[in-house]
Amino acid sequence: MSRISKKVAVLVAALACTVLGYVPPASAGPANVPQTLTQQGRLLDSAGAPVDGVQLTFTFSLYTTAAAGTAIWTETQTITPDNGYFSAKLGDSTAFTAGIFDGSQGTLYLGIKIGSDAEMAPRQELTSVPFAMLALKAISSTHADNADLATKATSATNADNATNASNATVANTVKTIVGNITSKSATLSGGTATLSCDTGQVITGGFCNPTGANAYVVATGTSVKGSYTCTCGGTSCSGIAAVSCAK
Protein backbone atom coordinates (compact mmCIF):
# COMPACT_ATOMS: atom_id res chain seq x y z
CA MET A 1 0.00 0.00 0.00
CA SER A 2 3.01 2.31 0.25
CA ARG A 3 2.73 3.18 -3.50
CA ILE A 4 -0.79 4.59 -3.13
CA SER A 5 -1.03 8.37 -3.02
CA LYS A 6 -2.50 10.01 0.05
CA LYS A 7 -5.09 11.89 -1.94
CA VAL A 8 -7.98 11.11 -4.25
CA ALA A 9 -8.73 13.31 -7.27
CA VAL A 10 -12.48 13.68 -6.83
CA LEU A 11 -14.46 13.76 -10.06
CA VAL A 12 -18.05 13.73 -8.80
CA ALA A 13 -18.81 14.59 -5.18
CA ALA A 14 -22.39 13.32 -5.06
CA LEU A 15 -22.23 13.60 -1.28
CA ALA A 16 -22.57 17.35 -1.82
CA CYS A 17 -26.35 17.02 -1.85
CA THR A 18 -26.64 15.59 1.64
CA VAL A 19 -26.94 18.22 4.35
CA LEU A 20 -30.04 19.97 3.00
CA GLY A 21 -31.71 17.32 0.88
CA TYR A 22 -31.19 13.95 2.54
CA VAL A 23 -34.07 12.09 4.15
CA PRO A 24 -32.89 10.06 7.14
CA PRO A 25 -33.75 6.35 7.07
CA ALA A 26 -35.71 6.59 10.32
CA SER A 27 -38.07 9.23 8.98
CA ALA A 28 -41.40 8.47 7.40
CA GLY A 29 -40.27 9.51 3.92
CA PRO A 30 -41.55 7.89 0.71
CA ALA A 31 -40.29 4.34 0.21
CA ASN A 32 -38.85 5.22 -3.23
CA VAL A 33 -36.44 7.87 -1.89
CA PRO A 34 -32.89 6.44 -2.24
CA GLN A 35 -31.14 5.93 1.08
CA THR A 36 -27.63 5.76 -0.43
CA LEU A 37 -25.22 8.37 -1.81
CA THR A 38 -22.67 8.10 -4.62
CA GLN A 39 -18.99 9.02 -4.22
CA GLN A 40 -16.73 8.87 -7.26
CA GLY A 41 -13.07 9.71 -7.74
CA ARG A 42 -9.70 8.67 -9.13
CA LEU A 43 -6.98 6.94 -7.12
CA LEU A 44 -3.34 7.68 -7.95
CA ASP A 45 -0.17 6.07 -6.62
CA SER A 46 2.78 7.95 -5.13
CA ALA A 47 4.23 8.52 -8.61
CA GLY A 48 1.00 10.04 -9.89
CA ALA A 49 0.02 6.99 -11.96
CA PRO A 50 -3.55 5.65 -11.76
CA VAL A 51 -4.08 2.50 -9.68
CA ASP A 52 -5.59 -0.13 -12.00
CA GLY A 53 -7.11 -3.59 -11.54
CA VAL A 54 -6.12 -3.98 -7.88
CA GLN A 55 -8.78 -5.02 -5.36
CA LEU A 56 -8.55 -2.60 -2.43
CA THR A 57 -10.37 -2.04 0.84
CA PHE A 58 -11.84 1.47 1.05
CA THR A 59 -12.99 2.84 4.40
CA PHE A 60 -15.28 5.85 4.17
CA SER A 61 -15.97 7.90 7.31
CA LEU A 62 -17.93 11.05 8.15
CA TYR A 63 -16.67 13.54 10.73
CA THR A 64 -17.81 16.84 12.20
CA THR A 65 -14.22 18.10 12.20
CA ALA A 66 -11.76 18.75 9.35
CA ALA A 67 -9.05 16.82 11.22
CA ALA A 68 -8.84 14.40 14.16
CA GLY A 69 -12.07 13.71 16.05
CA THR A 70 -14.24 10.57 16.06
CA ALA A 71 -16.18 9.39 13.01
CA ILE A 72 -19.97 9.59 13.34
CA TRP A 73 -20.44 7.07 10.50
CA THR A 74 -18.08 4.53 8.89
CA GLU A 75 -18.43 2.00 6.08
CA THR A 76 -15.91 -0.38 4.49
CA GLN A 77 -16.14 -1.55 0.86
CA THR A 78 -13.98 -3.67 -1.45
CA ILE A 79 -13.40 -1.79 -4.73
CA THR A 80 -11.24 -2.46 -7.80
CA PRO A 81 -10.31 0.85 -9.53
CA ASP A 82 -10.37 0.96 -13.35
CA ASN A 83 -7.48 3.10 -14.55
CA GLY A 84 -7.74 4.80 -11.17
CA TYR A 85 -11.46 5.56 -11.44
CA PHE A 86 -13.80 4.22 -8.75
CA SER A 87 -17.42 4.62 -7.71
CA ALA A 88 -18.86 3.76 -4.29
CA LYS A 89 -22.47 3.63 -3.09
CA LEU A 90 -22.25 4.96 0.46
CA GLY A 91 -24.81 3.75 2.97
CA ASP A 92 -25.31 0.48 1.05
CA SER A 93 -23.97 -1.84 3.76
CA THR A 94 -23.97 0.51 6.76
CA ALA A 95 -27.09 2.67 6.83
CA PHE A 96 -26.77 6.36 7.70
CA THR A 97 -28.02 7.08 11.20
CA ALA A 98 -31.13 9.21 11.73
CA GLY A 99 -30.39 12.93 11.95
CA ILE A 100 -26.92 12.70 10.42
CA PHE A 101 -27.89 15.01 7.53
CA ASP A 102 -30.59 17.17 9.18
CA GLY A 103 -28.20 20.09 9.74
CA SER A 104 -27.78 19.49 13.47
CA GLN A 105 -24.23 18.15 12.99
CA GLY A 106 -22.96 21.34 11.35
CA THR A 107 -20.34 21.02 8.60
CA LEU A 108 -19.47 17.41 7.74
CA TYR A 109 -16.24 16.03 6.29
CA LEU A 110 -15.62 12.80 4.37
CA GLY A 111 -12.48 10.82 5.14
CA ILE A 112 -11.15 8.02 2.88
CA LYS A 113 -8.73 5.31 3.99
CA ILE A 114 -7.18 2.64 1.72
CA GLY A 115 -6.27 -0.70 3.30
CA SER A 116 -4.00 -0.31 6.32
CA ASP A 117 -2.66 3.08 5.18
CA ALA A 118 -3.42 6.20 7.20
CA GLU A 119 -6.53 8.14 6.26
CA MET A 120 -5.95 10.52 3.36
CA ALA A 121 -5.62 14.22 4.09
CA PRO A 122 -7.22 16.64 3.86
CA ARG A 123 -10.74 15.37 4.40
CA GLN A 124 -13.38 16.44 1.87
CA GLU A 125 -15.88 19.04 3.14
CA LEU A 126 -19.48 18.26 2.17
CA THR A 127 -21.31 21.06 0.37
CA SER A 128 -24.67 21.42 -1.39
CA VAL A 129 -25.51 20.93 -5.03
CA PRO A 130 -27.41 24.03 -6.27
CA PHE A 131 -31.01 22.84 -6.44
CA ALA A 132 -30.80 20.77 -3.24
CA MET A 133 -30.63 24.05 -1.31
CA LEU A 134 -34.36 24.48 -2.05
CA ALA A 135 -35.01 21.60 0.36
CA LEU A 136 -34.03 23.90 3.24
CA LYS A 137 -37.44 25.58 2.84
CA ALA A 138 -39.21 22.26 3.46
CA ILE A 139 -37.62 21.40 6.83
CA SER A 140 -40.69 22.49 8.81
CA SER A 141 -43.34 22.13 6.06
CA THR A 142 -44.62 18.64 6.79
CA HIS A 143 -47.71 18.58 4.59
CA ALA A 144 -47.56 21.84 2.55
CA ASP A 145 -48.07 21.36 -1.20
CA ASN A 146 -46.51 24.78 -1.90
CA ALA A 147 -44.79 26.29 1.12
CA ASP A 148 -43.85 29.43 -0.81
CA LEU A 149 -47.49 30.58 -0.71
CA ALA A 150 -47.54 30.62 3.11
CA THR A 151 -45.83 33.56 4.86
CA LYS A 152 -45.81 31.60 8.10
CA ALA A 153 -47.22 28.06 8.04
CA THR A 154 -47.96 28.00 11.79
CA SER A 155 -50.39 30.91 11.32
CA ALA A 156 -52.24 29.25 8.43
CA THR A 157 -54.64 27.29 10.69
CA ASN A 158 -56.95 30.29 10.84
CA ALA A 159 -57.35 32.11 7.50
CA ASP A 160 -57.79 35.41 9.35
CA ASN A 161 -54.09 35.26 10.25
CA ALA A 162 -52.89 34.89 6.64
CA THR A 163 -50.64 37.78 5.60
CA ASN A 164 -51.46 37.40 1.92
CA ALA A 165 -55.13 36.40 1.50
CA SER A 166 -54.75 36.26 -2.30
CA ASN A 167 -53.01 32.92 -1.85
CA ALA A 168 -56.12 31.48 -0.11
CA THR A 169 -58.73 29.89 -2.37
CA VAL A 170 -61.67 31.64 -0.66
CA ALA A 171 -61.33 32.51 3.02
CA ASN A 172 -65.12 32.51 3.59
CA THR A 173 -65.37 28.99 2.18
CA VAL A 174 -62.76 27.80 4.67
CA LYS A 175 -64.72 29.31 7.57
CA THR A 176 -67.95 27.67 6.37
CA ILE A 177 -66.35 24.23 6.18
CA VAL A 178 -64.86 24.58 9.66
CA GLY A 179 -68.26 25.61 11.05
CA ASN A 180 -69.83 22.39 9.74
CA ILE A 181 -67.42 20.13 11.60
CA THR A 182 -67.74 19.33 15.31
CA SER A 183 -66.31 16.73 17.65
CA LYS A 184 -67.45 14.80 20.70
CA SER A 185 -65.57 12.83 23.31
CA ALA A 186 -66.41 10.51 26.19
CA THR A 187 -64.59 8.69 28.99
CA LEU A 188 -64.10 4.96 28.59
CA SER A 189 -66.18 4.17 31.65
CA GLY A 190 -65.86 0.47 32.35
CA GLY A 191 -63.63 0.14 29.30
CA THR A 192 -66.36 1.11 26.80
CA ALA A 193 -67.70 4.34 25.32
CA THR A 194 -70.37 4.85 22.64
CA LEU A 195 -70.76 8.18 20.84
CA SER A 196 -73.29 9.46 18.30
CA CYS A 197 -73.47 12.68 16.30
CA ASP A 198 -76.29 15.22 16.55
CA THR A 199 -79.31 15.01 14.29
CA GLY A 200 -78.46 16.01 10.75
CA GLN A 201 -74.76 15.09 11.15
CA VAL A 202 -72.79 12.00 10.15
CA ILE A 203 -69.72 10.41 11.69
CA THR A 204 -66.60 11.12 9.64
CA GLY A 205 -64.10 9.40 11.94
CA GLY A 206 -63.41 8.02 15.37
CA PHE A 207 -60.52 7.91 17.82
CA CYS A 208 -59.86 5.52 20.71
CA ASN A 209 -57.17 6.19 23.32
CA PRO A 210 -57.08 3.64 26.16
CA THR A 211 -54.88 4.16 29.22
CA GLY A 212 -53.94 1.98 32.15
CA ALA A 213 -51.66 -0.98 32.77
CA ASN A 214 -51.35 -3.10 29.62
CA ALA A 215 -54.37 -1.30 28.12
CA TYR A 216 -55.21 -2.05 24.51
CA VAL A 217 -58.01 -1.45 22.01
CA VAL A 218 -60.35 -4.44 21.79
CA ALA A 219 -62.76 -3.17 19.15
CA THR A 220 -63.87 -0.01 17.40
CA GLY A 221 -66.59 0.57 14.86
CA THR A 222 -68.14 3.41 12.93
CA SER A 223 -71.22 3.81 10.82
CA VAL A 224 -72.19 6.77 8.61
CA LYS A 225 -75.55 7.20 10.34
CA GLY A 226 -74.99 5.15 13.46
CA SER A 227 -72.66 5.41 16.43
CA TYR A 228 -69.02 4.89 17.26
CA THR A 229 -68.12 2.39 20.00
CA CYS A 230 -64.69 2.02 21.54
CA THR A 231 -63.87 -0.90 23.86
CA CYS A 232 -60.53 -1.48 25.53
CA GLY A 233 -59.01 -4.26 27.57
CA GLY A 234 -56.12 -4.65 29.97
CA THR A 235 -55.65 -4.03 33.68
CA SER A 236 -57.55 -0.93 34.92
CA CYS A 237 -58.41 0.06 31.35
CA SER A 238 -59.72 3.64 31.02
CA GLY A 239 -59.08 6.60 28.71
CA ILE A 240 -61.17 8.52 26.20
CA ALA A 241 -62.92 8.04 22.86
CA ALA A 242 -63.82 10.76 20.36
CA VAL A 243 -65.65 11.20 17.08
CA SER A 244 -65.76 13.92 14.43
CA CYS A 245 -69.15 14.89 13.00
CA ALA A 246 -70.02 16.80 9.84
CA LYS A 247 -73.23 18.20 8.37
C-alpha positions in Angstrom: 0.0 0.0 0.0 3.0 2.3 0.2 2.7 3.2 -3.5 -0.8 4.6 -3.1 -1.0 8.4 -3.0 -2.5 10.0 0.0 -5.1 11.9 -1.9 -8.0 11.1 -4.3 -8.7 13.3 -7.3 -12.5 13.7 -6.8 -14.5 13.8 -10.1 -18.1 13.7 -8.8 -18.8 14.6 -5.2 -22.4 13.3 -5.1 -22.2 13.6 -1.3 -22.6 17.3 -1.8 -26.4 17.0 -1.9 -26.6 15.6 1.6 -26.9 18.2 4.3 -30.0 20.0 3.0 -31.7 17.3 0.9 -31.2 13.9 2.5 -34.1 12.1 4.1 -32.9 10.1 7.1 -33.7 6.3 7.1 -35.7 6.6 10.3 -38.1 9.2 9.0 -41.4 8.5 7.4 -40.3 9.5 3.9 -41.5 7.9 0.7 -40.3 4.3 0.2 -38.8 5.2 -3.2 -36.4 7.9 -1.9 -32.9 6.4 -2.2 -31.1 5.9 1.1 -27.6 5.8 -0.4 -25.2 8.4 -1.8 -22.7 8.1 -4.6 -19.0 9.0 -4.2 -16.7 8.9 -7.3 -13.1 9.7 -7.7 -9.7 8.7 -9.1 -7.0 6.9 -7.1 -3.3 7.7 -7.9 -0.2 6.1 -6.6 2.8 8.0 -5.1 4.2 8.5 -8.6 1.0 10.0 -9.9 0.0 7.0 -12.0 -3.6 5.7 -11.8 -4.1 2.5 -9.7 -5.6 -0.1 -12.0 -7.1 -3.6 -11.5 -6.1 -4.0 -7.9 -8.8 -5.0 -5.4 -8.6 -2.6 -2.4 -10.4 -2.0 0.8 -11.8 1.5 1.0 -13.0 2.8 4.4 -15.3 5.9 4.2 -16.0 7.9 7.3 -17.9 11.0 8.1 -16.7 13.5 10.7 -17.8 16.8 12.2 -14.2 18.1 12.2 -11.8 18.7 9.4 -9.0 16.8 11.2 -8.8 14.4 14.2 -12.1 13.7 16.0 -14.2 10.6 16.1 -16.2 9.4 13.0 -20.0 9.6 13.3 -20.4 7.1 10.5 -18.1 4.5 8.9 -18.4 2.0 6.1 -15.9 -0.4 4.5 -16.1 -1.6 0.9 -14.0 -3.7 -1.5 -13.4 -1.8 -4.7 -11.2 -2.5 -7.8 -10.3 0.9 -9.5 -10.4 1.0 -13.3 -7.5 3.1 -14.6 -7.7 4.8 -11.2 -11.5 5.6 -11.4 -13.8 4.2 -8.7 -17.4 4.6 -7.7 -18.9 3.8 -4.3 -22.5 3.6 -3.1 -22.2 5.0 0.5 -24.8 3.7 3.0 -25.3 0.5 1.1 -24.0 -1.8 3.8 -24.0 0.5 6.8 -27.1 2.7 6.8 -26.8 6.4 7.7 -28.0 7.1 11.2 -31.1 9.2 11.7 -30.4 12.9 12.0 -26.9 12.7 10.4 -27.9 15.0 7.5 -30.6 17.2 9.2 -28.2 20.1 9.7 -27.8 19.5 13.5 -24.2 18.2 13.0 -23.0 21.3 11.3 -20.3 21.0 8.6 -19.5 17.4 7.7 -16.2 16.0 6.3 -15.6 12.8 4.4 -12.5 10.8 5.1 -11.2 8.0 2.9 -8.7 5.3 4.0 -7.2 2.6 1.7 -6.3 -0.7 3.3 -4.0 -0.3 6.3 -2.7 3.1 5.2 -3.4 6.2 7.2 -6.5 8.1 6.3 -6.0 10.5 3.4 -5.6 14.2 4.1 -7.2 16.6 3.9 -10.7 15.4 4.4 -13.4 16.4 1.9 -15.9 19.0 3.1 -19.5 18.3 2.2 -21.3 21.1 0.4 -24.7 21.4 -1.4 -25.5 20.9 -5.0 -27.4 24.0 -6.3 -31.0 22.8 -6.4 -30.8 20.8 -3.2 -30.6 24.0 -1.3 -34.4 24.5 -2.1 -35.0 21.6 0.4 -34.0 23.9 3.2 -37.4 25.6 2.8 -39.2 22.3 3.5 -37.6 21.4 6.8 -40.7 22.5 8.8 -43.3 22.1 6.1 -44.6 18.6 6.8 -47.7 18.6 4.6 -47.6 21.8 2.6 -48.1 21.4 -1.2 -46.5 24.8 -1.9 -44.8 26.3 1.1 -43.8 29.4 -0.8 -47.5 30.6 -0.7 -47.5 30.6 3.1 -45.8 33.6 4.9 -45.8 31.6 8.1 -47.2 28.1 8.0 -48.0 28.0 11.8 -50.4 30.9 11.3 -52.2 29.3 8.4 -54.6 27.3 10.7 -57.0 30.3 10.8 -57.3 32.1 7.5 -57.8 35.4 9.4 -54.1 35.3 10.2 -52.9 34.9 6.6 -50.6 37.8 5.6 -51.5 37.4 1.9 -55.1 36.4 1.5 -54.7 36.3 -2.3 -53.0 32.9 -1.8 -56.1 31.5 -0.1 -58.7 29.9 -2.4 -61.7 31.6 -0.7 -61.3 32.5 3.0 -65.1 32.5 3.6 -65.4 29.0 2.2 -62.8 27.8 4.7 -64.7 29.3 7.6 -68.0 27.7 6.4 -66.4 24.2 6.2 -64.9 24.6 9.7 -68.3 25.6 11.0 -69.8 22.4 9.7 -67.4 20.1 11.6 -67.7 19.3 15.3 -66.3 16.7 17.6 -67.5 14.8 20.7 -65.6 12.8 23.3 -66.4 10.5 26.2 -64.6 8.7 29.0 -64.1 5.0 28.6 -66.2 4.2 31.6 -65.9 0.5 32.4 -63.6 0.1 29.3 -66.4 1.1 26.8 -67.7 4.3 25.3 -70.4 4.8 22.6 -70.8 8.2 20.8 -73.3 9.5 18.3 -73.5 12.7 16.3 -76.3 15.2 16.6 -79.3 15.0 14.3 -78.5 16.0 10.8 -74.8 15.1 11.1 -72.8 12.0 10.1 -69.7 10.4 11.7 -66.6 11.1 9.6 -64.1 9.4 11.9 -63.4 8.0 15.4 -60.5 7.9 17.8 -59.9 5.5 20.7 -57.2 6.2 23.3 -57.1 3.6 26.2 -54.9 4.2 29.2 -53.9 2.0 32.2 -51.7 -1.0 32.8 -51.4 -3.1 29.6 -54.4 -1.3 28.1 -55.2 -2.0 24.5 -58.0 -1.5 22.0 -60.3 -4.4 21.8 -62.8 -3.2 19.2 -63.9 0.0 17.4 -66.6 0.6 14.9 -68.1 3.4 12.9 -71.2 3.8 10.8 -72.2 6.8 8.6 -75.5 7.2 10.3 -75.0 5.2 13.5 -72.7 5.4 16.4 -69.0 4.9 17.3 -68.1 2.4 20.0 -64.7 2.0 21.5 -63.9 -0.9 23.9 -60.5 -1.5 25.5 -59.0 -4.3 27.6 -56.1 -4.7 30.0 -55.7 -4.0 33.7 -57.5 -0.9 34.9 -58.4 0.1 31.3 -59.7 3.6 31.0 -59.1 6.6 28.7 -61.2 8.5 26.2 -62.9 8.0 22.9 -63.8 10.8 20.4 -65.6 11.2 17.1 -65.8 13.9 14.4 -69.1 14.9 13.0 -70.0 16.8 9.8 -73.2 18.2 8.4 
